[in-house]
Amino acid sequence: MTQPRRALVTGGSGDIGGAICRQLAADGLHVIVHANANVGRAQQVVDDILATGGSAQAVAFDVVDGEACAAALEALLAEGPIQVVVNNAGIHDDAPMAGMDAQRWRRVIDVSLHGFFNVTQPLLLPMARTRWGRIVSVSSVAAVLGNRGQTNYAAAKAGLHGASRSLAREMASRGISVNVVAPGVIEGQMAGEAFPPEQIKQMVPAARAGKPQEVAALVAFLCSDAAGYINGQVIGINGGMG
């Protein structure tokens, strides 16, 4: 029996990340559920997956810390290549740029953009040797349309678009696709605090927030064999916002 493909999902313990982990596991992948510090939250997702007959494990490390990343990934790679990477880790720390301090600017960019490099780069050559791979990064509609109070977040996520398009060109001949999904307003802790229902009806043509499972379905498709010719794309999932 062949071993299942292994998928690493950063930020896998959050609303969207957890949904992605569960969907990939349902599709037959072995899912490595990442958390920044709280490995217990990642373990809860793992327990859910195991309870439904899936295969998963939990890891915790700070994606901003290059040395911690390298050590964690080296240990994971000792068990074989990781062929699916979902860069979902991200934070937002909103403020108008006129009142934003440098720390707030840097930290948001560090997690999304430096985290993308720290996690993805060490996995590329082992992935390329298998001649098959899927890399999907989770961005935001803010990176496409802009959003007041989120210059740092929009800059960080828009950086993923350029990096992913360039990496797609570098890796496509090895059977590796690199894409971005850019969700709009999605149900869960982050959206619930920021957007009351009436505001969502005004902002979103679909007049509702998206569900984490809807984002997960798109990510899982991009990670499948069927999506191999979709490469270097930024795909919005935002109920028609733009």
N, C-alpha and C positions, 0 to 999 in steps of 0.2 A: 504493500500500500504506500503510495507516495505521500510525503509530508505535505500538509497544507501550506500555502503561501503565508508568510508572516507580514503583518501590518503593524506599523508604529503610528499611533495617533497621539500627538502632543495636545495637552489640554483636554485629555480624554475623559476627565471627570466632571466637566461642566455640562450644561444643558445640550448644546449642539454636539460637543465632543462625545458625550455619552451616547447620544442617538447614533452618531457615526460608528462608534465602537460596536454597538449592538447590531447594527445593520451589516457591517462587514463580517461579524461573527456568524450572523444568520446566513450569509453568503458563503460560508465555509472557510474563512480565513482564520488563522491564529492571530489574535489581536493583543498587542502590547499596549496597555492603557497607561498613559503617562499623566502624572500630576507634578506640579511644581514642588510642593513640600508635603502636602497632606496625602500620603500614600493610602490612608484609610478611605478617602473618597474614591480613589481609583480602584481600590479593592472591592468597594460596593458594586461598581460597574462590572468588575470581573466576576463577582459572585452571581450577579444577575445573568451574565452570559453563561457561566457554568451550569446554572440552574435550568437553562433552556437547552442544554446539550452542546453548547459551543465551547470553544477553546480560547483561553485568554490568560494573561498574567499582568501584574501591576508593576510599574517602576516609578520612581520619583527622582527628579533632578531639576536644577534651574537651567533652562535653555539659554540664559544669558551668560552663564559660566562656562566658558569654552573647555576648561580642563575637566569639570564635572561631566559635561556632555561627552567628551572624548572617552572618559573612563567608563561611563555607563554604556555607551554604544559599543565599545570594544568588548565588554562582557556579553552584550546581546549578540554581537557578530560572531562570537566564539561558537555559538550554537547554529550558525548558518546565516546566509544573507537575508536582509530585510528587503522585500521587493515592493512593498507598498508603504508610502510615507504620506501621512496627512498632517500638514502643518496647521494646527488649529489653535495653538497657544497664542494668546493675545490679551492685552489689557487696554482699558481706556481710562484716561484721567483728564476729564474735560475742563477746559477753561478758554475764554477768549484769548487769542494770542497776545494781545496788548497786556494782559495780566498774567501771562504764563511764565513760570520760572524755568530755568534750564534743566533742572532735575526732572520736572514733569515732561518736558519735551523728550529728553534722552531716554527715560525709562520705558516709555511707550514704544519708541522706535527700537530700543534694545530687544524687547521681548519679541515683537513681530518680525523684525528684519534681521537682526543679528542672530536671533533664535533660529530663523529659517536657515541661515548659513551653518550655524553650529550643529544643527541636527542633520541637515540634508547632505552636506559635503562629505562627511566620513562614510556615508552609505552608498555613494555613487559608484565607485569602482567595483565593490562586491556585487552591486545590483547589475552593473553593465556586464559583468562576466556571465551572468545568467541569461543575458540577451532578452530580458523582460523586466519591466518595472513601471510603476505608476506613482507619480508625485502630484499631490493635490494640496494647494494652500487655500486657507479660508480667509477671504478678504472682507470687504464691506461695501455696501452701496455708497458709503461716505467717501471712499477712495475714487469713485466714478463721478459722483455729482458734487462732492464737497458737502460739509455740514458745519454750521456755526458751532464754535466751541471745540472743534475736533481737528484743528490743523495738524496736531501731532499724530493723531490716530489715522487721519486720511493720508498723511505723508508716509507713515509706516506701511500701511496697507497698499498704497499705490506703488511703493517700492517693490512689493512682491510681484506686481504685474510685470514690470520691466525685467526683474530677475527671472521670473518664470518663463517669459517669452524667450529670453536669451538662452536659458538652460535647456529649453525644449529644442532649440536649434542644435545645441551641443550634443544632446543625448538621443535624438530621434532615431539615428541609424542603429542604435543598440536596442531598439524595441522598447524604449522608455518614453512615456508621455509625461508632460509637465503642464498642468492646468491650474486655473484659479477659479473658485466659486466666490461670488460676491453677494452675500445675503443682504436683504433689506431688514425690515423690522420682524424679528422672530420672537415667538413666545418664549418666556423664561425670565430668569432673574434680571438680566441686564436690560431687556426691553421693558419689562413690567414697571421698573422704577422710572424709566425715562419717558415713556409714552402712554398717556391715558387713552382710553378707547376712542374718545371723540377726536383726539388729535390724529390717531391712526386712520380713522375714516376720512379725514381731510387730506392726509399725506399720501395714502396708498390707494391707487385706483381699485384694487381688489377689496378695499374697505375692511380688511382684517389683517392681523399679524399672521406670518407664516408659522408653520410648526417645525420644531427641530427635526422631526422625522422626514419632512419634505426636503430639507437640506441634506439629510443623511442619504436619502434615496438618490439624489443627484451625485453626491460624492461617491457613493458605492458604484453607480453606473460608470463614472469616470475611472474607477479602479478595476473595472471588469475587462475581460478579453474583448468584449464587443465594442469597447470605446477606444481601441488602439489607434485609430486614425484621427481622433480628436486630440490636437496637440498645440500647445502655445496659446490657449484661449482663456479669456476672462468671461465667465458665464454668470450673468446676473440671475438671482432668484429672489425677486422683490415685489411680486404682485403688480408689476407694471409701472414701478416708480421711474424707471429710466434705463 
